[in-house]
């Protein structure tokens, strides 16, 4: 009787240990181990566990070999002793009870503990698992080489972008990330999807200087518009000459002969279809904070500034001198005032909507497609998850639209009110 109990206990103990090791091995996150290896109190253990997770087939094979051997041998030996003690007729009942014991105490319970408490358990699992892998190395080596016949060419992937985004959403829901942290991280992932034409200042809103203007006229325009950089064009935006920074006008005597060509700088040009992240890299390389945006025919269609690029990640960068109306302003719960030139991608992100953006860049463009004509004040259009009402239309300048968003649960961190001006920066 004592031998039977000992065999059953040993079989259950080995099975439970293997199940715990397996659950911890697969549940422990690579990011947690990377942090522990850099700054934790288990640096060496974290490094070893990272190695095992990168070659996860070896510890998995060791666990399965030992678990299978223990369960098989335990069942056979325990069944033999049970037959001796209680007779052959008791073996089926004993086998059923042993199977249930292994299922609950050798599988379900330890795997649940390993999957839910892996943060505190993994440091205690690393070295026993490493020892198990070393002792069973011949069997592990044989099974791994056999498995490679079916997994040849498979690549290890620590984490995908979708998994990182899902982790960020879970962190926001759990309160680990603040709404502002969630919004910032979410914006970083959407940044690569944006094109210049989706966020540029459109041509009708660009303010420029002409090269033959006198100093006083240039200063008057800069005081009235409040920007720091202006394109210099001959007659229209289609004939750009250069770029002026307002500080270059400071200190010039009023009685001194003046011409903009003596103080202006080169004006950078970018195509409207270039991704925004490429523009950011180009601005960093050339130290240019503003660029003229051209279409496929070489015609000027707008301007892009470094501040506008950065706003797509961090939100509005209005300073104490900006007197601009926010591009998205919450008028009441679920009711927003929106400028029509805003990119649909920005509205979808900030208001948690799902407006179609195929072949259309702006909210005004979407409404005009639905109506089949130019917008007029008072127009109402039913959209996916919202209703739009056109409040003001200023042709060639801007359109103000009210969006009534249908009530729905919105993920934390969504929604922000911000704006950018209608001209240079």
FENPE-V107136 format. One record per run of one state. SS is the DSSP state (A for helix, B for strand, O for the rest). FROM is the first residue (numbers start at 0). TO is the last residue. Records with the same first field share a line. If there is no record, write none. Layout:
# FENPE-V107136
SS = FROM-TO  FROM-TO
This chain:
# FENPE-V107136
O = 0-0  27-28  39-41  54-54  86-86  116-116  135-135  151-159  174-177  191-193  199-199  205-206  209-213  225-227  233-238  249-258  262-263  265-266  271-273  286-288  294-298  314-326  332-333  339-341  351-360  371-378  383-384  394-396  405-424
A = 1-26  29-38  42-53  55-85  87-115  117-134  136-150  160-173  178-190  195-198  202-204  214-224  245-248  259-261  275-285  305-313  343-350  362-370
B = 194-194  200-201  207-208  228-232  239-244  264-264  267-270  274-274  289-293  299-304  327-331  334-338  342-342  361-361  379-382  385-393  397-404
